[in-house]
Amino acid sequence: MIALDAVSKRYGPQVLFNTVSLRIERGNRIAVVGRNGAGKTTLLRLIAGVAEPDTGTVRRGRYTTIGYLPQDGIRHSGHTVFEETAQALDDSHRLMQQIEEIGRALDERTAEAAPVDELLEELKETQDRLDACDGYAVEYQVEKILSGLGFTAGDLGRMTDEFSGGWQMRIAMAKLLLREPSLLLLDEPTNHLDIDSLEWLENYLKAYRGSLLLVSHDSRFLDNLVSRTVEVGGGRLNVYRGNYSSYRSQKEARRAVESAAHENRKRIVEKTLQFAERFRYKATKAKQVQSRLKRIEEMKMTAPTEEERAIAFSFPETPRSGRVVVDMKNVDKSYGSRRIFSGLSLTIERGDRIALMGANGTGKSTLARIIAGGEPYNAGSVIRGHNVSIAFYSQHQADTLPPQLTVWETMAARAPYRTQTELRTLLGSFLFSGSDVDKPVSVLSGGEKSRLAIACLLLTPANLFILDEPTNHLDETAKTVLCHRLADFRGTLIIAGHDRDFLAPLITKVVMVSSEGIDVYHGGIDECLEKYHRGKEAAHSPMPSDGGTAQTFSERVRKRHEAERRQERSRRLKPLYASLQRIEGEITAEEQRRESIEAAFADQTTYDGGGDIEALSIEHAASKRRLNELYEQWARCDEEIETVKQTYQ
């Protein structure tokens, strides 16, 4: 499908790729990982054709279609949400032209044409997309995708101009999913998704028939979707088999081998130098000394891969808070005519480690700000307990850093009572070292600013930390550092976010925020989410409306969903039944062949010189092997049929 051959790319003095090569085949599901700034987004842009390599080539299959979702910069206007999204399926003429082109390629079979099996697979996929372009399917498909991504029935008629950047990204993603390109390139698709939409997208992509290339810092999302991992860094692409967790294990194993080899080389050098010092002036050993010295000069003393830093850090001393940290009773909150909360009550106790979760727009960030004291409310009471001191990190905290100051000056201004060693220790913990600390804030990337803002937060003397989406702009290394720091925090912790692996080691309670209020779940993140899903009503509409037609809409969606499952069941079973019938035919033919061979063995004329006994024996053994192979194929095919039946029953 896609091949990068000896590709190089640089921006100014920074070399992102140095003659790298990569192949993406049909059905590949690949994670692209690496530190912020390593070139992950550039790699996707090169594959999509948005950027061009400085040297080398990017070859794309003639009938390969690519869908690219960038991190930001997406705007839609002039249409309703439904109209904008439905445009993705308004290309039946183009699909018919593509089917004709593939048909001609199959007929002509020129030297430049793709292999027959690849053309046939592309023809099948294109025909499937064309089949989905009738009016009934368009309405259903558009509603289903938008529903999964969190849009309500009332949103479908709203103009796209009314939606924020995160929702614009969801519209763009919906269009890509409807188009079903051969290769989906998704750059941080989970950044603006709530827990329900994230899990829906995860399940949707599991069943996606095309190839996937994903950039994400959500390790669980990657684990559940990919089977290969490409690490970007140092101008190279390192390819690992397996999902993200497998990649981490392989990388740790390789790092251990590198470290052991490096230590071994160091010992050889030390012993060689001791030998040379001892026998330098002894004539009988001079040749041996020179030989050994030449050997260590030729040795590559490359340092092992840098490990993630685990630098000790102590939080500022703060007074112990009272048992009740925050007590909210009957809180109402509205923005104009839009009600966010009504009668909300919540008690936060000392030592609580809470995740605020829920659909976007239900008020998680508003609730976090109210708890922090930075947001007024309309009615009710919010009482903070004895000795409670609060440190609050908002989604836009990084934008408040003074751009004219350096990294070092920003830290020193926040904590003048800290020693230089302490500040450098914390900066090192958040991956700022050497000349990095002298960079002005104005030149830092979004991820670097977020790291600096969080480091400043940790210097604040507080016994209640409230963090709103702290991992949005952090790469995996920075997330790990932050997770380790927060795990050491002995106060009360509230985090609004949906990164399940980040939350897992930190959280003991989940507050699920919805338009109806809040639900509190006790336990680890997985246990709480399981309780949440079990508690959801089976008949809950995926797209509730405000006009009293939710039940009708839900019934319509349910019936369409059942029809779709029946169609999908039939689509998957048809080729399996055909294969089963073909295999049964081959088994019948092979059994007849074996019977004729055995009949020849039983015929006396075979032994009277009328037949070749050795040839018959070889043929009989081959027939037996072939029958065993066919029986195994039949069993596997029958098992697949049963699996499909159970999946789509």
Rosetta blueprint (number, residue, H / E / L):
1 M L
2 I E
3 A E
4 L E
5 D E
6 A E
7 V E
8 S E
9 K E
10 R E
11 Y E
12 G L
13 P L
14 Q E
15 V E
16 L E
17 F E
18 N E
19 T E
20 V E
21 S E
22 L E
23 R E
24 I E
25 E L
26 R L
27 G L
28 N L
29 R E
30 I E
31 A E
32 V E
33 V E
34 G L
35 R L
36 N L
37 G L
38 A L
39 G L
40 K H
41 T H
42 T H
43 L H
44 L H
45 R H
46 L H
47 I H
48 A H
49 G L
50 V L
51 A L
52 E L
53 P L
54 D L
55 T E
56 G E
57 T E
58 V E
59 R E
60 R E
61 G L
62 R L
63 Y L
64 T L
65 T L
66 I E
67 G E
68 Y E
69 L E
70 P L
71 Q L
72 D L
73 G L
74 I L
75 R L
76 H L
77 S L
78 G L
79 H L
80 T E
81 V H
82 F H
83 E H
84 E H
85 T H
86 A H
87 Q H
88 A H
89 L H
90 D L
91 D L
92 S H
93 H H
94 R H
95 L H
96 M H
97 Q H
98 Q H
99 I H
100 E H
101 E H
102 I H
103 G H
104 R H
105 A H
106 L H
107 D H
108 E H
109 R L
110 T L
111 A L
112 E L
113 A L
114 A L
115 P L
116 V H
117 D H
118 E H
119 L H
120 L H
121 E H
122 E H
123 L H
124 K H
125 E H
126 T H
127 Q H
128 D H
129 R H
130 L H
131 D H
132 A L
133 C L
134 D L
135 G H
136 Y H
137 A H
138 V H
139 E H
140 Y H
141 Q H
142 V H
143 E H
144 K H
145 I H
146 L H
147 S H
148 G H
149 L L
150 G L
151 F L
152 T L
153 A H
154 G H
155 D H
156 L L
157 G L
158 R L
159 M E
160 T H
161 D H
162 E H
163 F L
164 S L
165 G H
166 G H
167 W H
168 Q H
169 M H
170 R H
171 I H
172 A H
173 M H
174 A H
175 K H
176 L H
177 L H
178 L H
179 R H
180 E L
181 P L
182 S L
183 L E
184 L E
185 L E
186 L E
187 D E
188 E L
189 P L
190 T L
191 N L
192 H L
193 L L
194 D L
195 I H
196 D H
197 S H
198 L H
199 E H
200 W H
201 L H
202 E H
203 N H
204 Y H
205 L H
206 K H
207 A L
208 Y L
209 R L
210 G L
211 S E
212 L E
213 L E
214 L E
215 V E
216 S L
217 H L
218 D L
219 S H
220 R H
221 F H
222 L H
223 D H
224 N L
225 L L
226 V L
227 S L
228 R E
229 T E
230 V E
231 E E
232 V E
233 G E
234 G L
235 G L
236 R E
237 L E
238 N E
239 V E
240 Y E
241 R E
242 G L
243 N L
244 Y H
245 S H
246 S H
247 Y H
248 R H
249 S H
250 Q H
251 K H
252 E H
253 A H
254 R H
255 R H
256 A H
257 V H
258 E H
259 S H
260 A H
261 A H
262 H H
263 E H
264 N H
265 R H
266 K H
267 R H
268 I H
269 V H
270 E H
271 K H
272 T H
273 L H
274 Q H
275 F H
276 A H
277 E H
278 R H
279 F H
280 R L
281 Y L
282 K L
283 A H
284 T H
285 K H
286 A H
287 K H
288 Q H
289 V H
290 Q H
291 S H
292 R H
293 L H
294 K H
295 R H
296 I H
297 E H
298 E H
299 M L
300 K L
301 M L
302 T L
303 A L
304 P L
305 T L
306 E L
307 E L
308 E L
309 R L
310 A L
311 I L
312 A L
313 F L
314 S L
315 F L
316 P L
317 E L
318 T L
319 P L
320 R L
321 S L
322 G L
323 R L
324 V E
325 V E
326 V E
327 D E
328 M E
329 K E
330 N E
331 V E
332 D E
333 K E
334 S E
335 Y E
336 G L
337 S L
338 R E
339 R E
340 I E
341 F E
342 S E
343 G E
344 L E
345 S E
346 L E
347 T E
348 I E
349 E E
350 R L
351 G L
352 D L
353 R E
354 I E
355 A E
356 L E
357 M E
358 G E
359 A L
360 N L
361 G L
362 T L
363 G L
364 K H
365 S H
366 T H
367 L H
368 A H
369 R H
370 I H
371 I H
372 A H
373 G L
374 G L
375 E L
376 P L
377 Y L
378 N L
379 A E
380 G E
381 S E
382 V E
383 I E
384 R E
385 G L
386 H L
387 N L
388 V L
389 S L
390 I E
391 A E
392 F E
393 Y E
394 S L
395 Q L
396 H L
397 Q H
398 A H
399 D H
400 T H
401 L L
402 P L
403 P L
404 Q L
405 L L
406 T E
407 V H
408 W H
409 E H
410 T H
411 M H
412 A H
413 A H
414 R H
415 A L
416 P L
417 Y L
418 R L
419 T L
420 Q H
421 T H
422 E H
423 L H
424 R H
425 T H
426 L H
427 L H
428 G H
429 S H
430 F L
431 L L
432 F L
433 S L
434 G H
435 S H
436 D H
437 V H
438 D H
439 K L
440 P E
441 V H
442 S H
443 V H
444 L L
445 S L
446 G H
447 G H
448 E H
449 K H
450 S H
451 R H
452 L H
453 A H
454 I H
455 A H
456 C H
457 L H
458 L H
459 L L
460 T L
461 P L
462 A L
463 N L
464 L E
465 F E
466 I E
467 L E
468 D E
469 E L
470 P L
471 T L
472 N L
473 H L
474 L L
475 D L
476 E H
477 T H
478 A H
479 K H
480 T H
481 V H
482 L H
483 C H
484 H H
485 R H
486 L H
487 A H
488 D H
489 F L
490 R L
491 G L
492 T E
493 L E
494 I E
495 I E
496 A E
497 G L
498 H L
499 D L
500 R H
501 D H
502 F H
503 L H
504 A L
505 P L
506 L L
507 I L
508 T L
509 K E
510 V E
511 V E
512 M E
513 V E
514 S E
515 S L
516 E L
517 G E
518 I E
519 D E
520 V E
521 Y E
522 H E
523 G L
524 G L
525 I H
526 D H
527 E H
528 C H
529 L H
530 E H
531 K H
532 Y H
533 H H
534 R H
535 G H
536 K L
537 E L
538 A L
539 A L
540 H L
541 S L
542 P L
543 M L
544 P L
545 S L
546 D L
547 G L
548 G L
549 T L
550 A H
551 Q H
552 T H
553 F H
554 S H
555 E H
556 R H
557 V H
558 R H
559 K H
560 R H
561 H H
562 E H
563 A H
564 E H
565 R H
566 R H
567 Q H
568 E H
569 R H
570 S H
571 R H
572 R H
573 L H
574 K H
575 P H
576 L H
577 Y H
578 A H
579 S H
580 L H
581 Q H
582 R H
583 I H
584 E H
585 G H
586 E H
587 I H
588 T H
589 A H
590 E H
591 E H
592 Q H
593 R H
594 R H
595 E H
596 S H
597 I H
598 E H
599 A H
600 A H
601 F H
602 A H
603 D L
604 Q H
605 T H
606 T H
607 Y H
608 D H
609 G H
610 G H
611 G L
612 D L
613 I H
614 E H
615 A H
616 L H
617 S H
618 I H
619 E H
620 H H
621 A H
622 A H
623 S H
624 K H
625 R H
626 R H
627 L H
628 N H
629 E H
630 L H
631 Y H
632 E H
633 Q H
634 W H
635 A H
636 R H
637 C H
638 D H
639 E H
640 E H
641 I H
642 E H
643 T H
644 V H
645 K H
646 Q H
647 T H
648 Y L
649 Q L
